[in-house]
Amino acid sequence: MRDIRPEADPRRLLFGSVCAAVAILVVLVGCSGGSRDRDPAEILVADAARNSASPAGPQLTPSLNIGDVEALVRLSLKAPAEQFPPTAEVEPMETRKGHLAAWYVTLKPPHPKSINVTLDITVMRDFSERPVVLELELLRDDQPTGITWRTMISRQFIPAGTEVPDGPRSFQADMLQGLTELPSSVLAVVRARAALTPKGTDPAALDWEHFDMNSVPPEDRSVMYSNPVRVTFENGS
């Protein structure tokens, strides 16, 4: 008996193939997701979970580089509200991820002779493999104030009562120090020179207070900044 089924229409075949390809692409994009808007801490957690679930077992941790320091060490500068009178307006500004982006203070007369700012350093991973040395400087209106600090980071967390070779992670200073008269506003920010020490550096043996920042290659150094603190002095008129 002769086969009388109609021949397949090439246009229909082409259309069907295109639809299938689009459907596969949509599924792949939806499953993969983008990482541009993800927090660095979220990326670390996701990577750790993916590596631990791998059939081949946990994967090797990528070598540390200066980009890890830039992404996973945060410098938060604040002018604590409790030092100001009730008439002061204190407005911390945060990113959508809850990280401090700026700190604004508006003061009515009489104006204070000093304003204390606090720098807090947050660390989101261990750097024991390659400790980080930070050289910190408080700038006022983009000019040095002469207020500097140093510290070293090797541990993400330092449990209370635990002795570790790490340096301090909180500093305080008077942002008005050295001013003879108040301008209409003052902008303070902390600039940090960061150096990633060579692999295998022992944190306990590292003299971070006198460490030569230029002793490491340029690719292991960076400059980082805290969020700004802006204080405005109203004239009372």
Backbone torsions as a table, in degrees:
resi	resn	phi	psi	omega
1	MET	NA	139.7	-177.2
2	ARG	-77.7	138.2	178.8
3	ASP	-77.5	120.0	-176.2
4	ILE	-111.6	15.3	178.2
5	ARG	-66.5	141.8	-178.8
6	PRO	-66.1	145.8	177.1
7	GLU	-69.3	147.2	179.8
8	ALA	-67.2	136.6	179.6
9	ASP	-79.8	118.2	-179.0
10	PRO	-56.8	-33.6	-179.2
11	ARG	-66.3	-38.0	178.4
12	ARG	-67.4	-38.5	178.1
13	LEU	-62.2	-43.6	-179.6
14	LEU	-63.2	-44.0	-179.9
15	PHE	-62.3	-42.2	179.7
16	GLY	-64.1	-39.7	179.7
17	SER	-64.4	-42.9	178.8
18	VAL	-61.5	-44.4	-179.9
19	CYS	-61.4	-42.6	-179.9
20	ALA	-63.9	-40.8	179.8
21	ALA	-64.4	-42.1	179.3
22	VAL	-63.1	-42.0	-179.5
23	ALA	-62.3	-42.1	179.2
24	ILE	-64.2	-41.9	-179.9
25	LEU	-61.9	-43.4	179.3
26	VAL	-60.3	-43.3	-179.3
27	VAL	-64.1	-43.3	-179.3
28	LEU	-63.6	-45.0	179.9
29	VAL	-63.6	-43.3	-179.2
30	GLY	-64.0	-34.0	-178.4
31	CYS	-79.1	-35.6	-174.7
32	SER	-75.6	-48.4	-179.5
33	GLY	70.5	162.1	178.5
34	GLY	-101.1	158.7	-179.5
35	SER	-113.1	2.8	-176.6
36	ARG	-64.2	-32.4	-176.8
37	ASP	-98.7	7.0	-177.6
38	ARG	-87.2	146.2	177.8
39	ASP	-72.8	144.4	178.9
40	PRO	-54.3	-38.0	179.8
41	ALA	-64.6	-37.7	178.0
42	GLU	-64.4	-38.8	179.8
43	ILE	-63.8	-41.7	179.1
44	LEU	-62.5	-44.3	180.0
45	VAL	-63.6	-43.8	-179.7
46	ALA	-64.1	-41.1	179.1
47	ASP	-64.5	-41.4	179.6
48	ALA	-64.1	-41.2	179.0
49	ALA	-65.7	-40.9	-180.0
50	ARG	-65.9	-40.7	-179.7
51	ASN	-67.6	-39.4	-179.1
52	SER	-69.6	-25.6	-179.3
53	ALA	-90.0	-3.1	-177.5
54	SER	-66.4	136.7	178.3
55	PRO	-57.2	-29.0	-178.2
56	ALA	-84.6	1.5	-179.5
57	GLY	92.1	178.4	-179.2
58	PRO	-56.6	140.2	-179.7
59	GLN	-89.6	161.8	178.1
60	LEU	-68.0	138.3	178.0
61	THR	-72.6	129.8	179.2
62	PRO	-58.6	148.9	179.4
63	SER	-63.7	143.1	178.6
64	LEU	-68.7	145.4	172.6
65	ASN	-141.1	174.8	-174.8
66	ILE	-64.2	-24.5	176.8
67	GLY	-63.6	-31.8	176.7
68	ASP	-65.6	-36.8	177.8
69	VAL	-65.8	-45.2	-178.8
70	GLU	-62.9	-35.8	-175.5
71	ALA	-88.6	-27.6	-167.8
72	LEU	-117.4	7.8	171.5
73	VAL	-121.1	119.8	-176.3
74	ARG	-112.2	139.0	178.8
75	LEU	-112.9	112.8	-177.2
76	SER	-112.4	118.2	-179.4
77	LEU	-107.2	130.0	-176.5
78	LYS	-134.9	154.6	169.2
79	ALA	-117.1	91.8	-172.1
80	PRO	-50.5	134.3	-173.9
81	ALA	-67.1	-27.1	-173.8
82	GLU	-66.6	-14.5	179.0
83	GLN	-84.3	-8.6	-175.9
84	PHE	-103.7	156.2	176.3
85	PRO	-71.0	166.6	-178.2
86	PRO	-60.4	-21.3	-178.8
87	THR	-77.3	-10.6	-178.4
88	ALA	-73.8	146.3	174.0
89	GLU	-107.3	116.2	-179.3
90	VAL	-115.8	120.3	-173.8
91	GLU	-130.0	93.7	170.9
92	PRO	-73.5	139.3	178.1
93	MET	-115.1	132.0	-178.2
94	GLU	-119.3	156.5	172.8
95	THR	-78.0	174.2	-179.6
96	ARG	-67.4	-16.4	176.6
97	LYS	-91.0	0.8	178.0
98	GLY	87.0	13.0	178.2
99	HIS	-91.0	144.8	-177.9
100	LEU	-67.5	125.3	-178.5
101	ALA	-106.4	-33.5	-179.4
102	ALA	-165.2	162.1	-179.6
103	TRP	-138.8	118.0	-176.8
104	TYR	-113.9	136.8	177.1
105	VAL	-133.2	132.0	174.9
106	THR	-119.6	124.5	-174.6
107	LEU	-118.3	135.3	173.5
108	LYS	-93.6	157.6	177.4
109	PRO	-65.8	154.7	-2.5
110	PRO	-74.1	143.9	-176.0
111	HIS	-88.6	145.6	-179.3
112	PRO	-72.4	157.7	177.8
113	LYS	-89.5	-12.7	178.0
114	SER	-146.5	149.0	176.5
115	ILE	-136.3	116.7	-179.1
116	ASN	-84.2	131.6	172.9
117	VAL	-113.7	148.6	179.8
118	THR	-120.9	129.0	174.9
119	LEU	-104.3	122.7	175.8
120	ASP	-113.7	133.3	179.0
121	ILE	-105.4	124.6	177.8
122	THR	-110.6	132.5	-177.3
123	VAL	-118.2	131.6	-174.5
124	MET	-112.8	15.8	171.0
125	ARG	-167.6	163.6	176.2
126	ASP	-74.7	143.8	174.4
127	PHE	-124.3	27.1	-177.9
128	SER	-63.9	-27.1	178.0
129	GLU	-67.7	-36.6	179.2
130	ARG	-144.4	88.9	-177.7
131	PRO	-56.5	150.6	-178.4
132	VAL	-108.3	131.0	174.6
133	VAL	-106.4	130.8	179.8
134	LEU	-117.1	130.8	172.7
135	GLU	-111.5	112.2	-169.5
136	LEU	-107.9	143.6	179.2
137	GLU	-142.6	130.7	177.3
138	LEU	-84.8	121.9	177.2
139	LEU	-104.7	144.6	175.4
140	ARG	-126.1	118.2	-175.4
141	ASP	51.8	43.4	176.0
142	ASP	68.3	15.4	179.1
143	GLN	-119.0	143.9	178.9
144	PRO	-61.8	142.6	177.3
145	THR	-101.9	-9.8	-173.9
146	GLY	86.5	-0.9	179.4
147	ILE	-94.8	115.7	-178.0
148	THR	-133.4	155.3	175.4
149	TRP	-141.0	165.8	172.9
150	ARG	-136.6	152.4	174.7
151	THR	-159.2	170.0	177.7
152	MET	-135.0	141.6	-178.0
153	ILE	-122.8	126.9	171.5
154	SER	-133.6	-23.6	-177.6
155	ARG	-113.7	145.3	175.6
156	GLN	-72.2	-50.8	-179.6
157	PHE	-117.6	144.8	175.0
158	ILE	-121.8	98.1	-179.5
159	PRO	-59.0	146.4	-179.6
160	ALA	-57.3	134.1	178.1
161	GLY	84.3	-1.3	-179.3
162	THR	-94.0	131.0	178.0
163	GLU	-91.8	121.0	177.8
164	VAL	-133.1	158.6	-178.3
165	PRO	-73.5	-5.9	-177.9
166	ASP	-60.9	153.7	175.8
167	GLY	-86.2	-177.9	-179.5
168	PRO	-66.3	156.4	179.0
169	ARG	-121.0	13.2	177.0
170	SER	-144.9	137.6	-177.6
171	PHE	-139.2	152.3	178.6
172	GLN	-132.4	150.8	178.2
173	ALA	-161.9	161.6	174.4
174	ASP	-90.4	112.9	-176.7
175	MET	-72.5	-11.2	178.3
176	LEU	-98.4	2.3	-177.0
177	GLN	-56.0	128.5	177.3
178	GLY	92.3	-9.5	179.1
179	LEU	-79.5	134.0	177.5
180	THR	-93.0	-24.7	174.8
181	GLU	-148.6	152.1	-175.9
182	LEU	-85.5	132.6	170.8
183	PRO	-80.2	-176.1	179.2
184	SER	-70.6	-27.0	176.2
185	SER	-157.7	160.1	179.6
186	VAL	-134.3	135.9	177.7
187	LEU	-115.1	122.2	179.1
188	ALA	-115.1	143.7	176.7
189	VAL	-153.2	152.7	176.9
190	VAL	-106.1	128.4	174.8
191	ARG	-102.6	134.2	-178.6
192	ALA	-123.6	126.1	167.5
193	ARG	-88.7	126.3	-177.1
194	ALA	-114.9	137.7	177.0
195	ALA	-130.3	127.6	177.5
196	LEU	-94.9	112.8	-174.8
197	THR	-70.8	161.9	-178.4
198	PRO	-60.2	151.5	179.1
199	LYS	-59.7	135.9	179.9
200	GLY	92.0	-1.0	177.4
201	THR	-63.5	129.3	-179.6
202	ASP	-82.2	115.2	-179.2
203	PRO	-57.6	-34.8	-177.3
204	ALA	-70.8	-24.3	-178.5
205	ALA	-99.9	-2.9	-175.5
206	LEU	-82.2	121.6	176.4
207	ASP	-86.1	77.0	-172.6
208	TRP	-70.1	-22.2	179.4
209	GLU	-69.3	-23.4	179.7
210	HIS	-122.2	15.5	-176.8
211	PHE	-64.9	134.3	178.7
212	ASP	-80.5	108.1	-176.4
213	MET	-61.7	-27.9	-178.1
214	ASN	-85.8	3.2	-179.6
215	SER	-79.7	-12.2	177.2
216	VAL	-100.9	155.7	-178.9
217	PRO	-61.5	155.8	179.6
218	PRO	-54.6	-33.7	-178.5
219	GLU	-71.4	-8.4	177.3
220	ASP	-106.8	14.7	178.9
221	ARG	-124.8	154.0	178.5
222	SER	-156.6	167.5	174.0
223	VAL	-121.1	128.2	-177.6
224	MET	-124.7	158.4	-179.4
225	TYR	-131.5	147.7	171.4
226	SER	-79.7	176.2	169.1
227	ASN	-68.4	156.0	177.8
228	PRO	-82.2	154.2	170.2
229	VAL	-120.4	117.4	-179.8
230	ARG	-109.1	122.5	176.8
231	VAL	-114.6	124.1	179.3
232	THR	-109.8	133.0	-179.6
233	PHE	-106.9	110.2	178.5
234	GLU	-76.5	150.5	-176.2
235	ASN	-90.3	-5.7	174.3
236	GLY	84.1	1.2	-179.3
237	SER	-82.8	NA	NA
